[in-house]
Amino acid sequence: MFRIALFLCGLAASHGVFRGRQAGTIESLDLTKALSDMQPEVVAKLLGQVEQRWKESRVSALRNQTDESEALAEMTKSCIKVAKAVIDGSEGDKNRVVEYMADVCEKGANKKGCDSFAAGIETTMTFDAEVNRNSLDLNKFCMAYWTTTVTVDATAEAHRLDAEEAAQKKEEAEQAEAQRKAQEEEASKKAEADAEKQESQDMEEAEKLQKTASDDDAQISSNAKSVEERITQAEDKATQLVDKARSALQLAAEKEAQAAEPAAAEPQAQEPKAEEAAPAAAQEAKASPISTVLALEEQGLSPPNALSW
């Protein structure tokens, strides 16, 4: 019964270490059977869980995630309880402890860690059962186990996690860089497309302006040609009127001469008629150009300098 009570202390320590992390693991064990016959399989499982917890605490300390002194204090406390439970369960008999731990380590998943733990207990124990039960410096054993086995395993794990984290950060950085380059490339393509579109719009607008200017030039040329044609028509008409006036004067003169020959007695009577016809023809010739000039001025056009009325 004394042996059962002592080993229960060790299990209680394991339970405290795993509270909140492995809920249901220890509670689900058949403690009565485990403690009555010291089942190596069960003890190996419990010891493996405790060692894993010690390793995780050391990893956190190595990676500056937890305080190392606090982690060591917690580990030492639970380690002493587990070691004392094993020793007291064997009634302080060193040979029984060595034999029992060899059986336990064969059943455990972490044989290397278990063998190291068993070897540490064996080295610490004497062949005096009374001393083993009451006077062993288990604190020294546990600190040595922490700085050797636990630290070695934790260091390897910390390096693995650091490398994994570094690789992940590198991958994230590469992805971020690739995304940045893709965004820059997309922005560059968009800017190039916008520039081409703007250039096309500018060219289209320039062509429209050029066409408008060309149409304006054509309209101005057409208007100038129309004015020139009107001026030419006016000059031709004026010339015709002058010619008509001259013809009328010449005709009047001829008639006057013809009339003077057969009817010398009537010179004074025929003269007024010729004189009246000549001024009338001249007046008609002058009136037509003046009308033409007035018509051009009403249309906003200047009369030609070439006309001399």
One Martini backbone bead per residue (centre of mass of N, CA, C, O) as a GRO file, in nm:
protein
  309
    1MET     BB    1   0.056   0.063  -0.019
    2PHE     BB    2   0.303   0.252  -0.007
    3ARG     BB    3   0.376   0.225  -0.305
    4ILE     BB    4   0.115   0.345  -0.418
    5ALA     BB    5   0.135   0.628  -0.289
    6LEU     BB    6   0.402   0.716  -0.420
    7PHE     BB    7   0.323   0.685  -0.727
    8LEU     BB    8   0.091   0.889  -0.713
    9CYS     BB    9   0.272   1.137  -0.704
   10GLY     BB   10   0.384   1.109  -0.988
   11LEU     BB   11   0.110   1.128  -1.137
   12ALA     BB   12   0.034   1.404  -1.029
   13ALA     BB   13   0.262   1.552  -1.163
   14SER     BB   14   0.182   1.483  -1.452
   15HIS     BB   15  -0.097   1.610  -1.437
   16GLY     BB   16   0.005   1.901  -1.392
   17VAL     BB   17   0.163   1.934  -1.657
   18PHE     BB   18  -0.111   1.847  -1.847
   19ARG     BB   19  -0.291   2.065  -1.782
   20GLY     BB   20  -0.480   2.159  -2.069
   21ARG     BB   21  -0.327   1.967  -2.296
   22GLN     BB   22  -0.415   1.643  -2.201
   23ALA     BB   23  -0.709   1.597  -2.183
   24GLY     BB   24  -0.786   1.268  -2.050
   25THR     BB   25  -0.528   1.094  -2.031
   26ILE     BB   26  -0.510   1.033  -1.717
   27GLU     BB   27  -0.812   0.995  -1.639
   28SER     BB   28  -0.843   0.727  -1.833
   29LEU     BB   29  -0.694   0.564  -1.643
   30ASP     BB   30  -0.617   0.266  -1.464
   31LEU     BB   31  -0.490   0.326  -1.163
   32THR     BB   32  -0.522   0.073  -0.996
   33LYS     BB   33  -0.370  -0.119  -1.190
   34ALA     BB   34  -0.109   0.051  -1.233
   35LEU     BB   35  -0.032   0.055  -0.915
   36SER     BB   36  -0.045  -0.252  -0.840
   37ASP     BB   37   0.165  -0.357  -1.101
   38MET     BB   38   0.340  -0.156  -1.261
   39GLN     BB   39   0.287  -0.077  -1.559
   40PRO     BB   40   0.506  -0.016  -1.812
   41GLU     BB   41   0.327   0.102  -2.034
   42VAL     BB   42   0.201   0.332  -1.868
   43VAL     BB   43   0.459   0.461  -1.762
   44ALA     BB   44   0.582   0.519  -2.039
   45LYS     BB   45   0.363   0.715  -2.130
   46LEU     BB   46   0.389   0.920  -1.900
   47LEU     BB   47   0.693   0.980  -1.935
   48GLY     BB   48   0.672   1.079  -2.230
   49GLN     BB   49   0.491   1.323  -2.166
   50VAL     BB   50   0.681   1.466  -1.972
   51GLU     BB   51   0.929   1.492  -2.161
   52GLN     BB   52   0.781   1.660  -2.375
   53ARG     BB   53   0.724   1.898  -2.188
   54TRP     BB   54   1.019   1.966  -2.125
   55LYS     BB   55   1.104   2.020  -2.416
   56GLU     BB   56   0.905   2.251  -2.478
   57SER     BB   57   1.010   2.442  -2.260
   58ARG     BB   58   1.301   2.459  -2.373
   59VAL     BB   59   1.229   2.570  -2.649
   60SER     BB   60   1.096   2.831  -2.550
   61ALA     BB   61   1.354   2.934  -2.413
   62LEU     BB   62   1.544   2.931  -2.664
   63ARG     BB   63   1.317   3.128  -2.820
   64ASN     BB   64   1.216   3.349  -2.612
   65GLN     BB   65   0.910   3.269  -2.492
   66THR     BB   66   1.039   3.196  -2.215
   67ASP     BB   67   1.144   3.151  -1.899
   68GLU     BB   68   1.405   2.960  -1.796
   69SER     BB   69   1.380   2.950  -1.483
   70GLU     BB   70   1.084   2.860  -1.480
   71ALA     BB   71   1.115   2.604  -1.647
   72LEU     BB   72   1.320   2.466  -1.456
   73ALA     BB   73   1.147   2.465  -1.199
   74GLU     BB   74   0.917   2.291  -1.311
   75MET     BB   75   1.084   2.048  -1.399
   76THR     BB   76   1.218   1.977  -1.127
   77LYS     BB   77   0.965   1.922  -0.968
   78SER     BB   78   0.852   1.687  -1.150
   79CYS     BB   79   1.109   1.510  -1.161
   80ILE     BB   80   1.129   1.440  -0.860
   81LYS     BB   81   0.855   1.298  -0.838
   82VAL     BB   82   0.905   1.076  -1.047
   83ALA     BB   83   1.167   0.955  -0.929
   84LYS     BB   84   1.059   0.894  -0.642
   85ALA     BB   85   0.832   0.702  -0.732
   86VAL     BB   86   1.019   0.487  -0.853
   87ILE     BB   87   1.191   0.434  -0.601
   88ASP     BB   88   0.960   0.380  -0.398
   89GLY     BB   89   0.827   0.150  -0.571
   90SER     BB   90   1.115  -0.016  -0.511
   91GLU     BB   91   1.215   0.042  -0.210
   92GLY     BB   92   1.521   0.148  -0.294
   93ASP     BB   93   1.600  -0.059  -0.512
   94LYS     BB   94   1.830  -0.045  -0.753
   95ASN     BB   95   1.789  -0.304  -0.920
   96ARG     BB   96   1.484  -0.271  -0.958
   97VAL     BB   97   1.498  -0.003  -1.104
   98VAL     BB   98   1.668  -0.091  -1.346
   99GLU     BB   99   1.478  -0.314  -1.442
  100TYR     BB  100   1.221  -0.150  -1.467
  101MET     BB  101   1.326   0.076  -1.663
  102ALA     BB  102   1.397  -0.114  -1.892
  103ASP     BB  103   1.103  -0.199  -1.941
  104VAL     BB  104   0.984   0.079  -1.990
  105CYS     BB  105   1.170   0.172  -2.233
  106GLU     BB  106   1.071  -0.057  -2.427
  107LYS     BB  107   0.763   0.074  -2.429
  108GLY     BB  108   0.853   0.337  -2.535
  109ALA     BB  109   0.893   0.598  -2.771
  110ASN     BB  110   1.137   0.739  -2.596
  111LYS     BB  111   1.417   0.570  -2.544
  112LYS     BB  112   1.641   0.773  -2.512
  113GLY     BB  113   1.517   0.942  -2.284
  114CYS     BB  114   1.461   0.706  -2.092
  115ASP     BB  115   1.751   0.601  -2.062
  116SER     BB  116   1.862   0.864  -1.945
  117PHE     BB  117   1.682   0.871  -1.697
  118ALA     BB  118   1.767   0.593  -1.583
  119ALA     BB  119   2.073   0.653  -1.565
  120GLY     BB  120   2.047   0.887  -1.365
  121ILE     BB  121   1.923   0.727  -1.135
  122GLU     BB  122   2.140   0.513  -1.108
  123THR     BB  123   2.374   0.714  -1.042
  124THR     BB  124   2.236   0.839  -0.783
  125MET     BB  125   2.217   0.580  -0.660
  126THR     BB  126   2.237   0.343  -0.415
  127PHE     BB  127   2.270   0.042  -0.200
  128ASP     BB  128   2.085   0.217  -0.008
  129ALA     BB  129   1.759   0.222   0.057
  130GLU     BB  130   1.734   0.450   0.266
  131VAL     BB  131   1.882   0.667   0.108
  132ASN     BB  132   1.709   0.655  -0.147
  133ARG     BB  133   1.441   0.745  -0.001
  134ASN     BB  134   1.577   1.016   0.181
  135SER     BB  135   1.889   1.135   0.050
  136LEU     BB  136   1.862   1.218  -0.233
  137ASP     BB  137   1.984   1.429  -0.507
  138LEU     BB  138   1.742   1.503  -0.734
  139ASN     BB  139   1.800   1.791  -0.825
  140LYS     BB  140   2.070   1.733  -0.965
  141PHE     BB  141   1.962   1.530  -1.165
  142CYS     BB  142   1.750   1.712  -1.306
  143MET     BB  143   1.948   1.933  -1.403
  144ALA     BB  144   2.119   1.743  -1.575
  145TYR     BB  145   1.891   1.649  -1.759
  146TRP     BB  146   1.825   1.933  -1.871
  147THR     BB  147   2.127   2.006  -1.984
  148THR     BB  148   2.119   1.756  -2.169
  149THR     BB  149   1.884   1.591  -2.296
  150VAL     BB  150   1.676   1.819  -2.317
  151THR     BB  151   1.858   2.033  -2.461
  152VAL     BB  152   1.940   1.873  -2.708
  153ASP     BB  153   1.656   1.819  -2.818
  154ALA     BB  154   1.560   2.119  -2.812
  155THR     BB  155   1.772   2.237  -3.003
  156ALA     BB  156   1.691   2.077  -3.251
  157GLU     BB  157   1.399   2.180  -3.252
  158ALA     BB  158   1.461   2.483  -3.266
  159HIS     BB  159   1.611   2.471  -3.535
  160ARG     BB  160   1.379   2.359  -3.696
  161LEU     BB  161   1.181   2.591  -3.636
  162ASP     BB  162   1.359   2.819  -3.741
  163ALA     BB  163   1.386   2.712  -4.028
  164GLU     BB  164   1.085   2.701  -4.085
  165GLU     BB  165   1.033   3.001  -4.031
  166ALA     BB  166   1.235   3.110  -4.236
  167ALA     BB  167   1.110   2.973  -4.482
  168GLN     BB  168   0.837   3.107  -4.452
  169LYS     BB  169   0.935   3.399  -4.469
  170LYS     BB  170   1.067   3.368  -4.743
  171GLU     BB  171   0.814   3.285  -4.894
  172GLU     BB  172   0.652   3.538  -4.822
  173ALA     BB  173   0.853   3.736  -4.948
  174GLU     BB  174   0.841   3.619  -5.234
  175GLN     BB  175   0.540   3.657  -5.270
  176ALA     BB  176   0.540   3.961  -5.222
  177GLU     BB  177   0.736   4.025  -5.454
  178ALA     BB  178   0.568   3.898  -5.678
  179GLN     BB  179   0.321   4.072  -5.628
  180ARG     BB  180   0.460   4.343  -5.673
  181LYS     BB  181   0.554   4.289  -5.963
  182ALA     BB  182   0.274   4.231  -6.076
  183GLN     BB  183   0.158   4.509  -6.008
  184GLU     BB  184   0.365   4.672  -6.167
  185GLU     BB  185   0.309   4.540  -6.440
  186GLU     BB  186   0.011   4.611  -6.450
  187ALA     BB  187   0.053   4.917  -6.425
  188SER     BB  188   0.228   4.945  -6.676
  189LYS     BB  189   0.025   4.836  -6.880
  190LYS     BB  190  -0.195   5.040  -6.816
  191ALA     BB  191  -0.029   5.292  -6.883
  192GLU     BB  192   0.027   5.211  -7.176
  193ALA     BB  193  -0.268   5.187  -7.262
  194ASP     BB  194  -0.346   5.477  -7.189
  195ALA     BB  195  -0.141   5.614  -7.375
  196GLU     BB  196  -0.245   5.493  -7.638
  197LYS     BB  197  -0.531   5.600  -7.611
  198GLN     BB  198  -0.455   5.900  -7.595
  199GLU     BB  199  -0.306   5.910  -7.864
  200SER     BB  200  -0.550   5.829  -8.034
  201GLN     BB  201  -0.728   6.067  -7.947
  202ASP     BB  202  -0.534   6.288  -8.041
  203MET     BB  203  -0.527   6.206  -8.337
  204GLU     BB  204  -0.829   6.232  -8.387
  205GLU     BB  205  -0.846   6.531  -8.309
  206ALA     BB  206  -0.640   6.633  -8.517
  207GLU     BB  207  -0.796   6.535  -8.766
  208LYS     BB  208  -1.044   6.706  -8.713
  209LEU     BB  209  -0.902   6.979  -8.718
  210GLN     BB  210  -0.783   6.948  -9.000
  211LYS     BB  211  -1.054   6.917  -9.145
  212THR     BB  212  -1.172   7.185  -9.055
  213ALA     BB  213  -0.952   7.359  -9.180
  214SER     BB  214  -0.991   7.255  -9.467
  215ASP     BB  215  -1.287   7.340  -9.491
  216ASP     BB  216  -1.234   7.640  -9.441
  217ASP     BB  217  -1.047   7.681  -9.680
  218ALA     BB  218  -1.253   7.595  -9.891
  219GLN     BB  219  -1.463   7.809  -9.816
  220ILE     BB  220  -1.285   8.053  -9.864
  221SER     BB  221  -1.219   7.987 -10.157
  222SER     BB  222  -1.512   7.985 -10.249
  223ASN     BB  223  -1.578   8.276 -10.168
  224ALA     BB  224  -1.355   8.411 -10.333
  225LYS     BB  225  -1.450   8.305 -10.603
  226SER     BB  226  -1.731   8.431 -10.587
  227VAL     BB  227  -1.632   8.721 -10.576
  228GLU     BB  228  -1.475   8.720 -10.836
  229GLU     BB  229  -1.715   8.653 -11.012
  230ARG     BB  230  -1.880   8.904 -10.938
  231ILE     BB  231  -1.672   9.109 -11.031
  232THR     BB  232  -1.658   9.014 -11.320
  233GLN     BB  233  -1.956   9.057 -11.380
  234ALA     BB  234  -1.953   9.358 -11.319
  235GLU     BB  235  -1.743   9.439 -11.526
  236ASP     BB  236  -1.889   9.330 -11.771
  237LYS     BB  237  -2.141   9.502 -11.737
  238ALA     BB  238  -2.002   9.774 -11.749
  239THR     BB  239  -1.880   9.737 -12.025
  240GLN     BB  240  -2.147   9.705 -12.171
  241LEU     BB  241  -2.263   9.982 -12.094
  242VAL     BB  242  -2.044  10.148 -12.225
  243ASP     BB  243  -2.078  10.036 -12.504
  244LYS     BB  244  -2.371  10.120 -12.529
  245ALA     BB  245  -2.323  10.420 -12.494
  246ARG     BB  246  -2.137  10.453 -12.737
  247SER     BB  247  -2.330  10.347 -12.941
  248ALA     BB  248  -2.542  10.558 -12.892
  249LEU     BB  249  -2.367  10.801 -12.964
  250GLN     BB  250  -2.290  10.709 -13.245
  251LEU     BB  251  -2.579  10.682 -13.347
  252ALA     BB  252  -2.655  10.973 -13.296
  253ALA     BB  253  -2.439  11.095 -13.479
  254GLU     BB  254  -2.527  10.958 -13.737
  255LYS     BB  255  -2.814  11.067 -13.743
  256GLU     BB  256  -2.728  11.360 -13.747
  257ALA     BB  257  -2.575  11.349 -14.009
  258GLN     BB  258  -2.808  11.246 -14.184
  259ALA     BB  259  -3.003  11.477 -14.119
  260ALA     BB  260  -2.826  11.717 -14.229
  261GLU     BB  261  -2.836  11.664 -14.528
  262PRO     BB  262  -3.152  11.665 -14.611
  263ALA     BB  263  -3.205  11.862 -14.349
  264ALA     BB  264  -3.086  12.166 -14.313
  265ALA     BB  265  -3.341  12.311 -14.194
  266GLU     BB  266  -3.329  12.096 -13.932
  267PRO     BB  267  -3.100  12.116 -13.710
  268GLN     BB  268  -3.230  12.210 -13.445
  269ALA     BB  269  -3.442  11.977 -13.422
  270GLN     BB  270  -3.238  11.729 -13.419
  271GLU     BB  271  -3.037  11.796 -13.189
  272PRO     BB  272  -3.203  11.744 -12.938
  273LYS     BB  273  -3.239  11.443 -12.980
  274ALA     BB  274  -2.940  11.359 -12.972
  275GLU     BB  275  -2.876  11.491 -12.702
  276GLU     BB  276  -3.086  11.321 -12.539
  277ALA     BB  277  -2.976  11.032 -12.605
  278ALA     BB  278  -2.686  11.050 -12.493
  279PRO     BB  279  -2.739  11.107 -12.191
  280ALA     BB  280  -2.911  10.854 -12.140
  281ALA     BB  281  -2.694  10.643 -12.201
  282ALA     BB  282  -2.489  10.743 -11.997
  283GLN     BB  283  -2.668  10.714 -11.746
  284GLU     BB  284  -2.705  10.402 -11.771
  285ALA     BB  285  -2.404  10.326 -11.748
  286LYS     BB  286  -2.370  10.447 -11.456
  287ALA     BB  287  -2.600  10.302 -11.297
  288SER     BB  288  -2.516  10.004 -11.309
  289PRO     BB  289  -2.250  10.008 -11.139
  290ILE     BB  290  -2.372  10.127 -10.885
  291SER     BB  291  -2.562   9.889 -10.830
  292THR     BB  292  -2.341   9.680 -10.802
  293VAL     BB  293  -2.194   9.808 -10.560
  294LEU     BB  294  -2.433   9.802 -10.367
  295ALA     BB  295  -2.469   9.493 -10.370
  296LEU     BB  296  -2.189   9.423 -10.253
  297GLU     BB  297  -2.217   9.582  -9.984
  298GLU     BB  298  -2.462   9.419  -9.874
  299GLN     BB  299  -2.262   9.143  -9.872
  300GLY     BB  300  -1.971   9.245  -9.758
  301LEU     BB  301  -1.832   9.359 -10.020
  302SER     BB  302  -1.576   9.474 -10.215
  303PRO     BB  303  -1.506   9.670 -10.454
  304PRO     BB  304  -1.333   9.701 -10.724
  305ASN     BB  305  -1.057   9.887 -10.834
  306ALA     BB  306  -1.086   9.844 -11.145
  307LEU     BB  307  -1.320  10.028 -11.126
  308SER     BB  308  -1.419  10.295 -11.353
  309TRP     BB  309  -1.674  10.535 -11.361
   0.00000   0.00000   0.00000
